[in-house]
């Protein structure tokens, strides 16, 4: 089952002085809002957001497995 959301914000996670562990993707915090205005923050790989063409203001579907796709 998929839930539809609007992408409110996309913020790259801050890693401070620490480097990202080898092999770990750069993650963004994606703030999603449902039709009732409830928000949910989902960590998601930046590279995958770019590949899918997901930007702030887009409508997306969140699958039960945690993957996003443009709606």
C-alpha positions in Angstrom: 0.0 0.0 0.0 1.3 3.5 -0.9 0.6 6.7 0.9 0.7 10.0 -1.0 2.6 13.0 0.4 3.8 16.4 -0.7 7.5 17.1 -0.3 7.8 20.1 2.0 11.6 20.3 2.5 14.7 18.4 1.5 17.7 19.0 3.8 21.1 17.3 3.4 22.0 15.7 6.7 24.8 17.4 8.6 27.8 15.2 9.4 29.8 17.8 11.2 33.6 17.2 11.4 33.1 13.4 10.9 33.4 11.9 7.5 30.8 9.6 6.1 31.8 6.0 6.7 33.1 4.3 3.5 30.3 3.0 1.3 27.6 5.0 3.1 25.4 7.2 0.9 24.8 10.9 1.5 21.4 11.1 3.1 18.8 13.9 3.0 16.0 14.5 5.5 12.9 14.6 3.4 10.0 16.3 5.2 6.7 14.9 3.8 3.1 16.2 4.5 0.0 14.2 4.0 -3.4 15.6 3.0 -4.3 16.3 6.6 -1.1 18.3 7.1 0.6 15.7 9.3 4.4 15.7 8.7 6.9 12.9 8.6 10.7 13.1 8.2 12.2 10.4 6.1 16.0 9.9 5.7 16.6 9.2 2.0 19.7 8.9 -0.2 20.5 12.1 -2.1 21.5 10.3 -5.2 18.2 8.4 -5.4 16.2 11.7 -5.0 18.2 13.1 -7.9 17.7 10.0 -10.0 13.9 10.1 -9.4 13.8 13.8 -10.0 12.1 14.4 -6.6 12.2 18.1 -5.5 10.5 20.2 -2.9 6.8 20.8 -3.8 6.5 17.5 -5.6 3.8 14.9 -4.9 5.3 11.5 -4.1 4.1 8.0 -3.1 5.7 6.3 -0.2 5.6 2.5 -0.5 5.3 0.1 2.5 9.0 -0.8 2.0 10.0 2.9 2.5 10.8 3.7 -1.1 9.6 6.9 -2.8 8.4 7.5 -6.3 7.0 10.6 -8.0 3.2 10.5 -8.1 
